[in-house]
Amino acid sequence: MTRGKLVAGNWKMHGLAGDLDAVQAIAEGSAAHRGVDVALCLPATLIERAVRALPGFAIGGQDVHAEAKGAHTGDISAAMLRDCGATLTIVGHSERRADHHESDVAVRAKAAAALGSGLDVVLCVGESREVRERGDAVPVVRAQLAASLPDWPGDARRLAIAYEPIWAIGTGLVPSIEDVAAMHAALRDELAGAYGEPGQGVRILYGGSVKASNAAEIFAVGDVDGALVGGASLTAADFLPIVAAAAAAD
Ligand code: PGA
């Protein structure tokens, strides 16, 4: 099945008004690679300005609350992200799971709320270094995915899974290509069990220290359908070669 690649940038807690130039350069540079879906998940404070400046380019959030509104100081609902013009959101990033104690059940609820509000979802899973060293990464991440997956969204394009080993995020470390391939194959199998044949259209991204120098090798793995990119998504110079590698891989 041809799923096409998705390359999503995760700016985390980076970006002020002056950085909108980088968003623009990335959006303009990505236009040369029409076969690749490209998105930037920005801090909430930049979303509306980026959407206004770059209509048609996919801008997303990094988290949503599971409820539509209410007494949740500091939180943002899916409807609010939509209201700003976002078209997607990350849920379940390991930094949220760790910093805000988000469980699989909470992540599942967030994914469902986002999909229900019309946002596409990038749902993150990944193991700790300890789990990897113990040899349990595949069963642990499979179980995490099974417990975090929302009900079938009706359209495979609306959901992507990002496999991000926690120990590979921001460290410059990446798993072996064999380990990436084994994990993605296991997650693809998990999706088949959860959603049946239509689930084969759900993309599985790799995330964790993806750079221009390793992107081509990672995208060559059969079940890798793109990347979630942190540090290397902050500038066009670092990000666009990753988009180009995704285009070349298909
Ligand atoms: P990184 O982050 O590319 O800086 O390792 C990836 C992520 O956390 O999504």
Boltz pocket constraint, residues with backbone or C-beta under 6 A from the ligand:
constraints:
  - pocket:
      binder: B
      contacts: [[A, 10], [A, 164], [A, 168], [A, 169], [A, 170], [A, 171], [A, 207], [A, 208], [A, 209], [A, 210], [A, 228], [A, 229], [A, 230], [A, 231], [A, 232]]
      max_distance: 6.0
